[in-house]
Amino acid sequence: MVEALAALRDYERGCYTDAASPTAAVDFIRALREITLYLRDAAAQTQCSAREHRSDLQRSTGCG
């Protein structure tokens, strides 16, 4: 998840430079939407909440 956020930061920096193409801002918004969906999915897989952390042993993997 950290890598996705770092990549998004780098992408944003490149899209908003003076040398960026006129459509770069729209490309960034698309990337932001995709990363947001990815982060939601990744966070949902942890089964953690703001009030509770679940260790790997508590999670159900659906196997076996």
GROMACS elastic network, one bead per residue, 0.5 to 0.9 nm:
[ bonds ]
;  ai    aj funct       b0    kb
    1     4     6  0.51555   500
    1     5     6  0.64299   500
    1     6     6  0.86993   500
    1    38     6  0.86069   500
    1    39     6  0.65050   500
    1    42     6  0.74323   500
    1    43     6  0.84978   500
    2     5     6  0.51728   500
    2     6     6  0.61493   500
    2     7     6  0.85729   500
    3     6     6  0.50280   500
    3     7     6  0.60540   500
    3     8     6  0.85251   500
    4     7     6  0.51147   500
    4     8     6  0.61705   500
    4     9     6  0.86543   500
    4    35     6  0.68155   500
    4    38     6  0.85168   500
    4    39     6  0.79572   500
    5     8     6  0.50248   500
    5     9     6  0.61990   500
    5    10     6  0.86984   500
    5    35     6  0.77634   500
    5    39     6  0.88110   500
    6     9     6  0.50591   500
    6    10     6  0.62844   500
    6    11     6  0.85789   500
    7    10     6  0.51268   500
    7    11     6  0.60716   500
    7    12     6  0.85530   500
    8    12     6  0.60600   500
    8    13     6  0.86092   500
    8    28     6  0.82403   500
    8    31     6  0.72822   500
    8    32     6  0.69770   500
    8    35     6  0.74708   500
    9    12     6  0.51181   500
    9    13     6  0.62954   500
    9    14     6  0.87778   500
   10    13     6  0.51410   500
   10    14     6  0.63732   500
   10    15     6  0.87280   500
   11    14     6  0.51868   500
   11    15     6  0.61921   500
   11    16     6  0.88370   500
   11    28     6  0.69202   500
   11    31     6  0.82312   500
   12    15     6  0.50932   500
   12    16     6  0.63407   500
   12    17     6  0.89080   500
   12    24     6  0.89223   500
   12    25     6  0.81411   500
   12    28     6  0.60766   500
   12    29     6  0.89754   500
   12    31     6  0.89629   500
   12    32     6  0.88857   500
   13    16     6  0.55774   500
   13    17     6  0.65997   500
   14    17     6  0.57398   500
   14    19     6  0.87098   500
   14    20     6  0.68768   500
   14    24     6  0.83242   500
   15    18     6  0.87545   500
   15    19     6  0.86422   500
   15    20     6  0.55818   500
   15    21     6  0.76170   500
   15    23     6  0.85893   500
   15    25     6  0.58229   500
   15    26     6  0.88433   500
   15    27     6  0.77178   500
   15    28     6  0.64984   500
   16    19     6  0.81340   500
   16    20     6  0.62120   500
   16    21     6  0.88072   500
   16    24     6  0.72024   500
   16    25     6  0.67440   500
   16    28     6  0.88801   500
   17    20     6  0.52856   500
   17    21     6  0.88359   500
   18    21     6  0.85012   500
   20    23     6  0.81128   500
   20    24     6  0.61793   500
   20    25     6  0.86278   500
   21    24     6  0.52842   500
   21    25     6  0.83141   500
   22    25     6  0.71897   500
   22    26     6  0.85674   500
   23    26     6  0.54516   500
   23    27     6  0.64813   500
   23    28     6  0.89084   500
   24    28     6  0.62254   500
   24    29     6  0.87559   500
   25    28     6  0.50422   500
   25    29     6  0.63983   500
   25    30     6  0.88043   500
   26    29     6  0.50700   500
   26    30     6  0.63697   500
   26    31     6  0.86834   500
   27    30     6  0.51477   500
   27    31     6  0.62407   500
   27    32     6  0.85996   500
   28    32     6  0.60174   500
   28    33     6  0.85911   500
   29    33     6  0.62468   500
   29    34     6  0.87198   500
   30    33     6  0.51336   500
   30    34     6  0.63240   500
   30    35     6  0.86797   500
   31    34     6  0.50974   500
   31    35     6  0.60741   500
   31    36     6  0.84226   500
   32    35     6  0.51939   500
   32    36     6  0.59797   500
   32    37     6  0.86311   500
   33    36     6  0.51290   500
   33    37     6  0.63471   500
   33    38     6  0.86909   500
   34    37     6  0.52518   500
   34    38     6  0.62258   500
   34    39     6  0.86744   500
   35    39     6  0.60137   500
   35    40     6  0.85101   500
   36    39     6  0.51480   500
   36    40     6  0.61851   500
   36    41     6  0.86637   500
   37    40     6  0.51447   500
   37    41     6  0.62507   500
   37    42     6  0.86174   500
   38    41     6  0.52110   500
   38    42     6  0.61339   500
   38    43     6  0.85585   500
   39    42     6  0.50181   500
   39    43     6  0.59461   500
   39    44     6  0.84066   500
   40    43     6  0.51662   500
   40    44     6  0.60606   500
   40    45     6  0.87061   500
   41    44     6  0.51135   500
   41    45     6  0.63961   500
   42    45     6  0.52773   500
   42    46     6  0.68999   500
   43    46     6  0.54149   500
   43    47     6  0.71054   500
   43    48     6  0.74573   500
   43    49     6  0.88889   500
   44    47     6  0.54281   500
   44    48     6  0.74066   500
   44    49     6  0.88648   500
   45    48     6  0.81915   500
   46    49     6  0.86761   500
   46    53     6  0.86278   500
   46    54     6  0.74570   500
   46    55     6  0.86753   500
   46    56     6  0.84350   500
   46    59     6  0.76508   500
   47    52     6  0.89608   500
   47    53     6  0.79099   500
   47    54     6  0.67488   500
   47    59     6  0.71824   500
   48    51     6  0.79794   500
   48    52     6  0.58214   500
   48    54     6  0.55978   500
   48    55     6  0.86856   500
   49    52     6  0.51027   500
   49    53     6  0.64269   500
   49    54     6  0.84983   500
   50    53     6  0.78130   500
   54    57     6  0.78354   500
   54    58     6  0.58472   500
   54    59     6  0.66995   500
   55    58     6  0.54650   500
   55    59     6  0.68030   500
   56    59     6  0.54606   500
   56    60     6  0.85089   500
   57    60     6  0.79724   500
   60    63     6  0.78649   500
   61    64     6  0.84568   500
